[in-house]
Amino acid sequence: MTPKAFVDTLQTTLESQRNPAKAVPMAAYMKDKFPFLGLPRTELEPLVNPFLKEVKPFVDTKFLHQSVRLLWKLPEREYQYVALSLLYKYTEQTSSETLELIENLVTQKSWWDTVDSLATLVGRLVWQFPGWLEVIENYSVHKNFWLRRIALLYQLTYREKTDQKRLFRYCLVNAG
């Protein structure tokens, strides 16, 4: 299976479940920044999970990155949520180049719903790729608000392992 075949098949399935009545309030909740299919997560996940399992034999870094890019380009917000699910499910298929992909995602169609999820993913991946800390350092002062948000939130799940000095330094730099 190719990434395009995966996305096309998924898109056909999700389009068949489009619910305009739910799409309107979902878009309104996101300040009408993005169109929606009208599939809340409770309806989206049961539709998507079989696809995520079905592609497992095909998922390598290239498949993962291409699929995520294709999903991100689709207009409805649910496709970006599927891209995030794919990244989370196949985190072991990420590579050092995944940060570049994530940076591209953050700077396209940016809003808190996807950026916060990407920040948590970055937090997971920083353990795998400690060299990313230098990039995160740059994000903390980046002109793009959403990349600064990644720097502030990536340690969100670290709990007692949070680098408090780094976090507070980022907070102070962004206090204005």
Buried (B, 14 or more C-beta within 10 A) or exposed (E): EEBEEBBEBBBEEBEEEBBEEBBBEBBEEBEEEBBBBBBBEEBBBEBBEEBBEEBEEBBEBEBBBBBBBBBBEBEBBBBBBBBBBBBEBBBEBBBEEBBEBBBEBBEEBBBEBBBBBBBBBBBBBBEEBEEBEEBBBEBBEBEEEBBBBBBBBBBBEBEEEBEEEBBEBBEEEBEE
